[in-house]
Amino acid sequence: MELAAPDSHSWQTRIVPNKYPALTPNSSNRRIVEGIHLTAKAHGQHEVIIESPLHNADIASMSREQVELVIETYHRRYVELMQRSDNSLAIIFRNHGEQAGTSIAHPHSQILTVGLVPQHIRLREEEAQRYFDEWGRCVYCDLLDYEIKAGRRLLYENDEFVAFIPWAAEVPFETWIVPRTHQADFGSLSDRQKADFTVALSDIIRRISAKLNDPDYNYVINTAARYRANEPQLHWYLRITPRLTRRAGFEIGSGISINPSLPEEDADFLNDRI
């Protein structure tokens, strides 16, 4: 799959199979019993989204039109892959820098599909379900309303998206970009939303790059599994995780994260208030 810029016949984004895939479409998704263990082959798709033909390009330095093509590529391929009945979930992510897991410097993202729902995603969905059953509202919509009213951790707003550092950020400068419209599935993104998502993502990545000296980071699009794509308790969003600290023994042993900075102060820094 390739997309060209509107004023060009040459490709701007391209999708290719990962040379070293974590998952492969030719394997079976049948479960296998081995003693007390249940196993399965690594069935799914693993593709690389090449974001630019230029080796030195990056989200932080791309034009709005270039980033919009990246978002369009994400969306088109996501919709295509989720039409396959053996795909339960698609994960779109970007690793930037060695500490974030990047093995090649050329600007790229990745998309993987799996035929099951990983436990931590299932738990996130179940917590959203519990909140909805108790309060009758989407926890993410409530969180978004709270952050807008509080204002202290806001980084960016436009008609369709809000970016903020969450109240209990797991790491310094963790940032969420959340659609104002309640929708569980990234595949529901409209053309208007794509344009506003482009501006929000470009703004935040440029600020993080400029203010934090181009740190290593990961971002992931958290979206609903196929069977919950239209349910009222879920809400997709993009999460950016800068790699400024490392997990050590306490975090690994307890599962509790230590964030040495306050989200409000991080927001002030990115907003040039300090």
Stockholm file with secondary structure:
# STOCKHOLM 1.0

chainA/1-274         MELAAPDSHSWQTRIVPNKYPALTPNSSNRRIVEGIHLTAKAHGQHEVIIESPLHNADIASMSREQVELVIETYHRRYVELMQRSDNSLAIIFRNHGEQAGTSIAHPHSQILTVGLVPQHIRLREEEAQRYFDEWGRCVYCDLLDYEIKAGRRLLYENDEFVAFIPWAAEVPFETWIVPRTHQADFGSLSDRQKADFTVALSDIIRRISAKLNDPDYNYVINTAARYRANEPQLHWYLRITPRLTRRAGFEIGSGISINPSLPEEDADFLNDRI
#=GR chainA/1-274 SS CEEECTTCSSEEEEEEECSSCSSBTTSCCCEEEETTEEEECCBEEEEEEECCSCTTCCTTTSCHHHHHHHHHHHHHHHHHHHTSTTCCEEEEEEEESGGGTCCCCSCEEEEEEESSCCHHHHHHHHHHHHHHHHHSSCHHHHHHHHHHHHCTTEEEECSSEEEECCTTCSSTTCEEEEESSCCSCGGGCCHHHHHHHHHHHHHHHHHHHHHTTSCCEEEEEECCCGGGTTCTTCCCEEEEEECCSCCCHHHHHHCCCCCCSCHHHHHHHHTTCC
#=GC SS_cons         CEEECTTCSSEEEEEEECSSCSSBTTSCCCEEEETTEEEECCBEEEEEEECCSCTTCCTTTSCHHHHHHHHHHHHHHHHHHHTSTTCCEEEEEEEESGGGTCCCCSCEEEEEEESSCCHHHHHHHHHHHHHHHHHSSCHHHHHHHHHHHHCTTEEEECSSEEEECCTTCSSTTCEEEEESSCCSCGGGCCHHHHHHHHHHHHHHHHHHHHHTTSCCEEEEEECCCGGGTTCTTCCCEEEEEECCSCCCHHHHHHCCCCCCSCHHHHHHHHTTCC
//
